[in-house]
Amino acid sequence: MNTLKKTRNGGQVLVDALRIHGVDRVFGVPGESYLAALDAFHDVEDVIEFVICRQEGGAAYMAEAYGKLTGKPGICFVTRGPGATNASIGVHTAFQDSTPMILFIGQVARDQMEREAFQEIDYRRMFGQMAKWIVEIEDAARIPELIGQAFHRAVNGRPGPVVVALPEDMLTDLVTVADTPAYKRVEMYAGQPQLDELVELLAQAKRPLVVAGGGGWNQQAVADLKVFSETFSLPVAASFRCQDLFDNTHPNYAGDLGLAAGPKLIQLVKDCDLLISLGARLGEMTTGAYSLIDIPVPKQTLVHIHSGSDELGRVYHAALPINASVAGFLSQAAKLKPFVAPAWVAMTETAHADYLGNLIHAQVPGAVQMGDVMEWLRGHLADDAILTTGAGNYSAWAHRFYQYRTFRTQLGPTNGSMGYGVPAAIAAKITAPERTVVAFAGDGCFLMNGQELATAMQYDARVIFLVINNGMYGTIRMHQERSYPGRVSGTRLTNPDFASLARSYGLHGETVEKTADFAAAFERCEASGKPGLIEVRIDPEALTPKMTLSQIREQAVTQGK
């Protein structure tokens, strides 16, 4: 690359650095605090697309979803103060999901700092526990150096978000500085003694289980996991919202751990004698509020492979901790040789059969049977279709009853953040326009970022949005009925006509009130030639796939007596 020094303003140096690091798309909401950078984007608009969003939270979610989908840092630009606080939700999501992301924030001028100037915030303090690194660039000559560091930090080790503050006067400074080379991804590998110990532990095991999750995966790592699993006949479970790391139709797939985990899989985790955690932190959602694995020393022999050294030993004392990236470790694991015929082949077959049994759905109250809808989608959607979800009880239908067959077909926030599904789906469709993208959202979840339908129309992102409408914040109502049965407070919702709202944005809109009407409505969305939205009106009693609202209340009343 050209390392000659060139005279440019800070905004130009910044945008040139993004181009060198391979950025092809950024998501953002414009602000006067970074006008010089916006002006520099004008000169490279044939190389870097600036996706204009309608709210910074939506923009940050889009950047996070892009990071998940591509493995490259998702880039987001927002203005200072309110813009940054809105965008913080995406930073928190990226942190807990181990997603590479860089948030750029316009900042007050350097000579106005520490005066509580207009919209001034100290971002080092604000994002202290939400990001891997926070930096404020005070000298435009250091932009190439610090942006290079931001990219390296975002992707290497445990991937995550980086926050970069840009004082507006710094962006207009003229400096003569050379560019730096593009960042390099660093894979970490297990040592041979660790691989030998792993094989020895497998030789001694009777009931092993692999749990796959976390960040840093790529297509090759997924392929290597398949080889490793098949070589040793290992059952593979997915951690919370990581179901697309292993083909759900593969005979070694045991199901997903999280809100929709089957009871037999939960028991399998408790009964296994060798637990191999591949990239997963084994957090609260995956472990049933830390009930499946004892702290600090699990009764299962734990092999914990993670790219973040700080994560090893943080909660669980592993018998074999391995500080390695999933891609690096699996490239080695795929070459391991089996010792003898594994003793657990029948157990692996049973685990998959139990998973298939969990796909069978019971009837729920109301004219719309979401289990039947999901069964139709399983048969209708292509293997590479992308499903996005936010947070809410509705997401259990997509988790439990859809089968993810290829890598990066599931985009959902492991931090349980509402409002994610809509912007994530738009980012996915813009990034992979040839793939079908379906966004799942509850009525409460949808309206947290529903304004991004305007972004979908502006960029012709032909997502099919499913709004599962039961007229309430369903997850909170479920917990409310369990803890305070019959005392409904703060969870009822009055909603618009979602199909009419979609049509007002220019989308194709449909309303479904009976199961039999869903397939035709979906196909009309596909044929419309534009984004589409289907409002699916479900009975409030159909609160979960397992229990009705009344059953939850009655159980709580009975237990309280």
C-alpha positions in Angstrom: 0.0 0.0 0.0 1.0 3.7 -0.4 2.6 4.8 2.9 3.5 8.3 1.5 2.5 11.2 3.7 -0.4 13.2 2.4 -2.0 16.4 3.6 -5.7 15.9 4.5 -8.2 17.0 7.1 -9.0 14.6 9.9 -12.3 13.6 8.3 -10.5 12.6 5.1 -7.8 10.7 7.0 -10.5 8.8 8.9 -12.5 7.8 5.9 -9.3 6.8 4.0 -8.5 4.6 7.0 -11.9 2.9 6.9 -11.4 2.2 3.1 -8.0 0.7 3.7 -9.5 -1.6 6.5 -12.0 -3.0 4.0 -15.1 -1.1 5.1 -17.8 -1.3 2.4 -20.8 -0.1 4.4 -21.5 2.0 7.4 -24.8 2.6 9.2 -25.6 5.9 10.9 -27.7 8.9 11.7 -26.0 12.2 10.6 -24.9 14.9 13.0 -23.3 18.2 12.9 -20.5 16.9 15.2 -18.9 14.9 12.4 -19.7 16.9 9.3 -16.1 16.7 8.0 -16.3 12.9 8.0 -19.7 13.0 6.2 -18.1 15.3 3.6 -15.2 12.8 3.2 -17.7 9.9 2.7 -19.1 11.9 -0.3 -15.7 11.3 -2.1 -15.8 7.5 -1.6 -19.6 6.8 -2.0 -18.8 4.3 -4.9 -16.7 2.3 -2.4 -18.4 2.8 1.0 -22.2 3.0 1.3 -23.6 5.2 4.0 -26.9 3.6 5.1 -29.0 6.4 6.6 -31.1 5.2 9.5 -33.9 6.8 11.4 -32.7 6.3 15.0 -29.3 5.6 16.4 -30.5 2.5 18.2 -31.6 1.0 14.9 -28.3 2.1 13.3 -26.3 0.4 16.0 -28.3 -2.8 15.8 -27.7 -2.8 12.0 -24.0 -2.5 12.5 -24.0 -5.2 15.1 -26.0 -7.5 12.7 -23.6 -6.8 9.9 -20.7 -7.8 12.2 -22.4 -11.0 13.1 -23.2 -11.8 9.5 -19.9 -11.1 8.0 -17.3 -11.4 10.8 -16.0 -8.0 9.9 -16.5 -5.1 12.3 -19.9 -3.5 11.8 -19.4 0.3 11.5 -21.8 2.9 13.0 -21.6 6.7 13.0 -23.7 8.8 15.4 -23.6 12.2 16.8 -22.7 13.2 20.4 -24.9 13.1 23.5 -28.4 11.8 22.6 -27.1 10.0 19.5 -24.5 8.2 21.6 -26.9 7.2 24.3 -29.4 5.9 21.8 -26.6 3.9 20.1 -25.4 2.4 23.4 -28.0 -0.4 23.1 -26.2 -1.8 20.1 -22.9 -1.6 21.9 -24.2 -3.6 24.8 -25.6 -6.2 22.4 -22.2 -6.5 20.6 -20.4 -6.9 23.9 -22.5 -9.7 25.2 -22.8 -11.3 21.8 -19.0 -11.1 21.2 -19.6 -9.3 17.9 -16.9 -7.1 16.2 -18.2 -3.5 15.9 -16.9 0.0 15.9 -19.1 2.9 17.0 -17.8 6.4 15.9 -19.3 9.3 17.9 -19.0 13.0 17.1 -17.7 14.9 20.1 -17.6 18.5 21.2 -14.6 20.6 20.2 -11.5 20.1 22.2 -11.5 23.7 23.6 -15.1 23.2 24.9 -14.4 20.0 26.9 -15.1 19.8 30.7 -17.6 22.7 30.5 -20.7 20.5 30.0 -20.9 21.9 26.5 -23.9 21.2 24.3 -24.5 17.4 24.4 -21.1 16.7 26.0 -20.5 13.3 27.5 -17.3 11.6 28.7 -17.5 8.4 26.6 -14.7 6.7 28.4 -16.9 6.7 31.5 -20.2 6.1 29.7 -19.1 3.0 27.8 -16.6 1.7 30.4 -18.2 -1.7 30.9 -19.9 -1.9 27.5 -17.0 -1.9 25.2 -13.6 -3.6 24.7 -11.9 -0.2 24.3 -12.8 3.4 24.2 -10.6 6.1 22.7 -11.0 9.8 22.0 -8.8 10.9 19.1 -7.4 14.3 20.0 -4.7 14.6 17.3 -5.7 14.0 13.7 -2.2 12.8 12.9 -2.8 9.7 15.1 -6.0 8.7 13.3 -4.3 6.0 11.2 -2.6 4.5 14.2 -5.7 4.5 16.5 -8.2 3.3 13.8 -5.8 0.4 13.1 -5.8 -0.4 16.8 -9.6 -0.2 16.9 -10.0 -2.8 14.2 -7.4 -5.1 15.7 -9.2 -4.9 19.1 -12.6 -5.4 17.6 -11.8 -8.7 15.8 -9.0 -10.3 17.8 -9.2 -12.2 21.1 -12.8 -12.3 22.2 -14.5 -10.1 19.4 -16.5 -7.1 20.6 -17.3 -3.4 20.3 -14.9 -0.5 20.2 -16.0 3.1 20.7 -14.1 6.0 19.0 -14.9 9.6 19.9 -14.2 12.2 17.3 -13.9 15.9 18.5 -15.4 17.9 15.7 -12.6 20.4 15.4 -10.1 17.6 15.2 -11.8 16.4 12.1 -11.2 19.7 10.4 -7.5 19.9 11.3 -5.1 19.6 8.3 -2.4 17.1 8.9 0.3 15.4 6.9 0.4 11.8 7.8 0.9 8.4 6.2 -1.8 5.7 6.2 -1.3 2.3 8.0 -1.9 -1.1 6.5 -5.1 -3.0 6.9 -5.7 -5.0 10.1 -4.9 -8.6 10.3 -7.0 -11.3 12.0 -5.0 -13.4 14.5 -6.1 -17.0 15.2 -5.1 -18.7 18.4 -4.4 -22.4 18.6 -4.3 -25.1 21.3 -1.0 -26.6 22.3 -0.2 -30.2 21.5 -0.3 -31.2 25.2 -3.8 -29.8 25.4 -4.9 -31.7 22.3 -3.4 -34.9 23.7 -5.3 -34.3 27.0 -8.5 -33.7 25.2 -8.2 -37.0 23.3 -7.4 -38.8 26.6 -10.5 -37.2 28.2 -12.6 -38.4 25.3 -11.2 -41.9 25.7 -12.3 -42.0 29.3 -15.7 -40.5 28.7 -19.0 -42.3 28.7 -21.5 -39.4 28.0 -19.7 -36.4 26.4 -21.5 -33.4 25.0 -20.3 -30.4 22.9 -21.9 -27.0 23.4 -21.1 -24.5 20.6 -21.5 -20.8 20.9 -20.0 -17.4 21.2 -18.3 -15.2 18.6 -15.5 -15.5 16.1 -17.0 -18.3 14.0 -16.6 -18.6 10.3 -17.7 -21.0 7.6 -14.6 -23.1 7.9 -15.0 -23.4 11.7 -18.5 -24.7 11.2 -17.3 -27.3 8.7 -14.5 -28.3 11.1 -17.0 -28.7 13.9 -19.0 -31.1 11.7 -15.9 -33.2 11.0 -14.9 -33.2 14.7 -18.4 -34.2 15.7 -18.6 -37.0 13.1 -15.1 -38.3 13.8 -16.0 -38.9 17.5 -19.8 -39.3 17.1 -20.2 -36.4 19.5 -23.7 -34.9 20.2 -23.6 -31.1 19.6 -25.9 -28.6 21.3 -26.0 -24.9 20.6 -25.8 -22.2 23.2 -28.5 -19.5 23.4 -29.2 -18.0 20.0 -26.3 -19.8 18.3 -28.3 -22.5 16.6 -26.8 -21.8 13.1 -23.4 -23.1 14.2 -24.4 -26.7 13.5 -26.9 -28.1 11.0 -30.0 -28.8 13.0 -31.0 -31.6 10.6 -27.6 -33.4 11.2 -28.0 -36.7 13.2 -25.5 -35.4 15.8 -27.5 -32.3 16.6 -28.9 -32.4 20.1 -30.8 -29.0 20.2 -30.4 -25.6 21.7 -29.9 -24.4 25.2 -31.9 -21.4 26.2 -35.5 -20.4 26.5 -36.8 -23.2 24.3 -34.5 -26.0 25.5 -36.1 -29.4 25.6 -36.3 -31.1 29.0 -34.3 -34.1 27.8 -31.5 -31.9 26.6 -31.4 -30.1 29.9 -31.1 -33.5 31.6 -28.4 -34.5 29.1 -26.3 -31.5 30.2 -26.8 -32.5 33.9 -25.9 -36.1 33.2 -22.9 -35.8 30.8 -19.5 -36.7 32.2 -17.5 -34.6 29.7 -18.7 -31.1 28.7 -16.8 -29.5 25.8 -17.7 -25.8 25.6 -16.6 -24.5 22.2 -16.6 -20.7 22.3 -19.6 -20.4 24.6 -19.2 -18.4 27.8 -21.8 -20.7 29.4 -23.8 -17.7 30.6 -27.1 -17.3 32.4 -29.4 -18.1 29.5 -27.4 -21.1 28.3 -27.1 -22.7 31.7 -30.7 -22.1 33.0 -29.7 -19.3 35.4 -26.4 -21.2 36.2 -28.4 -24.2 37.4 -27.1 -26.8 34.9 -23.4 -26.5 35.8 -22.2 -26.2 39.3 -20.1 -23.2 40.3 -17.2 -23.0 40.7 -16.3 -26.7 40.0 -18.7 -28.5 37.7 -19.5 -32.1 38.3 -19.0 -32.6 34.6 -15.4 -32.7 33.5 -15.3 -29.3 31.7 -13.1 -28.5 28.7 -13.5 -24.8 28.0 -12.2 -23.4 24.8 -12.5 -19.6 24.5 -10.7 -16.8 22.8 -10.8 -14.5 25.8 -8.3 -15.5 28.5 -10.3 -13.5 31.0 -13.3 -15.8 30.5 -11.4 -19.0 31.4 -11.9 -19.5 35.1 -14.1 -16.5 35.5 -17.2 -18.5 36.5 -16.3 -22.2 36.1 -13.1 -24.0 37.0 -12.4 -26.1 33.9 -10.5 -29.3 34.1 -8.9 -28.3 30.7 -9.0 -24.6 29.9 -7.8 -23.8 26.3 -7.2 -20.2 25.3 -7.8 -20.5 21.6 -10.1 -19.1 18.9 -12.9 -21.4 17.8 -11.5 -21.3 14.2 -8.0 -22.0 15.3 -8.9 -24.8 17.7 -11.4 -26.5 15.3 -8.8 -26.5 12.5 -6.8 -28.8 14.8 -9.7 -30.7 16.3 -10.9 -31.7 12.8 -7.5 -33.5 12.3 -7.7 -35.6 15.5 -7.9 -39.3 15.1 -10.5 -41.5 16.9 -9.1 -43.9 19.4 -11.7 -46.7 19.3 -15.3 -46.9 18.5 -17.0 -44.4 20.9 -19.2 -45.8 23.6 -21.8 -43.1 23.2 -23.0 -43.6 19.7 -26.5 -44.7 20.9 -26.6 -41.7 23.3 -25.9 -39.3 20.3 -28.7 -40.9 18.3 -31.1 -40.6 21.2 -30.2 -37.0 21.8 -31.1 -36.2 18.2 -34.3 -38.2 18.4 -35.2 -36.2 21.5 -34.5 -33.0 19.6 -36.8 -34.1 16.8 -39.4 -34.9 19.4 -39.2 -31.4 20.7 -40.3 -30.1 17.3 -43.7 -31.7 17.8 -46.0 -28.9 18.8 -49.2 -29.1 20.8 -52.3 -27.1 20.0 -52.6 -23.7 21.6 -55.6 -21.5 22.2 -56.8 -19.4 19.3 -57.3 -19.5 15.5 -53.6 -19.1 14.7 -51.3 -22.0 15.5 -47.8 -20.7 15.5 -46.4 -24.3 15.6 -48.1 -24.9 12.2 -46.8 -21.6 10.9 -43.3 -22.6 11.8 -43.7 -26.1 10.3 -44.7 -24.4 7.0 -41.7 -22.0 7.2 -39.4 -25.0 7.8 -40.5 -26.6 4.6 -40.8 -23.4 2.5 -37.7 -21.3 3.2 -34.4 -22.0 1.5 -31.5 -23.4 3.6 -29.7 -20.0 3.5 -32.7 -18.0 4.6 -31.9 -15.6 7.5 -34.3 -15.3 10.5 -33.9 -12.5 12.9 -35.5 -12.0 16.3 -35.5 -9.5 19.1 -36.7 -10.4 22.6 -40.0 -11.7 23.8 -42.0 -14.9 24.2 -42.8 -14.9 20.5 -39.1 -15.7 19.8 -39.5 -19.1 21.3 -41.5 -20.2 18.2 -38.5 -19.4 16.0 -36.0 -20.9 18.4 -37.8 -24.2 19.1 -39.7 -24.9 15.8 -37.4 -23.7 13.1 -34.4 -25.7 11.9 -31.3 -23.7 11.0 -29.3 -25.6 8.4 -26.5 -23.3 7.4 -24.1 -20.9 9.0 -25.3 -17.3 9.7 -29.0 -17.9 9.2 -29.9 -16.8 12.8 -29.4 -13.3 14.0 -30.7 -12.6 17.5 -29.3 -10.7 20.5 -28.0 -13.0 23.3 -28.4 -10.0 25.7 -32.2 -10.3 25.2 -32.5 -6.8 23.7 -35.9 -5.8 22.4 -36.2 -4.0 19.0 -33.3 -5.9 17.4 -35.2 -8.0 14.8 -36.3 -5.3 12.4 -33.0 -3.4 12.0 -31.0 -6.6 12.0 -33.1 -7.9 9.2 -32.7 -4.8 7.1 -28.9 -4.9 7.5 -28.9 -8.6 6.6 -30.9 -8.0 3.4 -28.8 -5.0 2.4 -25.7 -7.1 2.9 -27.0 -10.3 1.3 -29.8 -9.2 -1.1 -29.9 -12.6 -2.8 -31.1 -14.3 0.4 -34.6 -14.4 1.9 -34.7 -12.5 5.2 -37.5 -12.9 7.7 -37.8 -10.7 10.8 -39.7 -12.0 13.8 -41.0 -9.3 16.2 -43.6 -9.1 18.9 -46.0 -6.2 18.9 -44.0 -4.5 21.7 -40.6 -5.5 20.2 -41.6 -4.2 16.7 -42.5 -0.7 17.8 -39.2 -0.1 19.4 -37.6 0.2 16.0 -40.5 0.1 13.6 -39.5 3.4 12.1 -36.7 1.6 10.3 -39.3 0.4 7.8 -38.5 3.7 6.2 -34.9 2.6 5.8 -36.1 -0.7 4.3 -38.0 1.2 1.7 -35.2 3.7 1.0 -32.7 0.9 0.3 -35.2 -1.6 -1.2 -34.4 -4.1 1.5 -37.1 -6.7 0.7 -37.4 -8.2 4.2 -40.6 -10.0 5.2 -41.5 -8.7 8.7 -43.7 -10.9 10.9 -45.4 -9.0 13.8 -46.7 -11.5 16.3 -49.4 -9.4 18.0 -50.9 -10.5 21.3 -51.6 -7.1 22.7 -49.1 -7.1 25.6 -45.5 -7.3 26.7 -45.7 -11.1 26.8 -42.5 -12.0 28.6 -43.1 -9.6 31.4 -46.7 -10.7 31.7 -45.6 -14.3 32.0 -43.2 -13.4 34.8 -45.9 -11.2 36.3 -48.4 -14.0 36.4 -45.8 -16.3 38.0 -44.9 -13.9 40.7 -48.1 -11.9 41.2 -50.9 -13.9 39.6 -53.9 -12.0 38.4 -52.4 -8.6 39.2 -51.8 -7.2 35.7 -49.8 -3.9 35.8 -47.9 -2.1 33.1 -48.0 -4.9 30.4 -51.2 -4.2 28.4 -50.6 -2.6 24.9 -52.9 -0.7 22.5 -51.5 -1.3 19.0 -52.0 0.2 15.6 -53.2 -1.7 12.6 -49.7 -3.0 11.7 -50.5 -3.9 8.1 -51.9 -0.4 7.5 -48.9 1.1 9.1 -46.6 -0.9 6.8 -48.6 0.2 3.8 -48.2 3.8 4.8 -44.5 3.3 4.6 -44.9 1.8 1.1 -44.6 -1.8 2.1 -46.9 -4.7 1.2 -49.1 -5.3 4.2 -51.1 -8.4 5.3 -53.1 -9.4 8.3 -53.5 -13.0 9.3 -56.0 -14.1 11.9 -56.2 -17.9 10.9 -53.5 -20.4 10.4 -54.8 -21.4 7.0 -54.3 -17.8 5.7 -50.6 -17.5 6.5 -49.0 -19.3 3.6 -50.8 -17.3 0.9 -50.1 -14.1 2.7 -46.4 -14.9 2.9 -46.3 -15.9 -0.8 -48.0 -12.6 -1.7 -45.2 -10.7 0.2 -42.6 -12.7 -1.7 -44.2 -11.8 -5.0 -44.9 -8.1 -4.2 -41.4 -6.9 -5.3 -41.0 -4.8 -2.2 -40.6 -5.3 1.6 -43.6 -6.9 3.2 -45.2 -7.1 6.6 -47.6 -9.7 8.0 -49.4 -8.9 11.2 -50.2 -12.3 12.9 -52.9 -11.8 15.5 -52.6 -14.5 18.1 -54.7 -15.3 21.2 -53.2 -13.7 24.3 -53.7 -17.1 26.0 -51.1 -18.6 23.6 -48.3 -17.1 25.7 -45.8 -19.9 25.3 -45.6 -23.2 23.3 -45.9 -25.1 26.5 -48.3 -23.3 28.8 -51.2 -20.9 28.4 -51.5 -17.7 30.3 -54.3 -19.1 32.4 -52.2 -22.2 33.2 -49.3 -20.1 34.3 -51.5 -18.1 36.6 -53.3 -21.2 38.0 -50.0 -22.9 38.7 -48.7 -19.8 40.5 -51.9 -19.6 42.6 -51.7 -23.3 43.5 -48.0 -23.1 44.4 -48.7 -20.1 46.5 -51.3 -21.8 48.7 
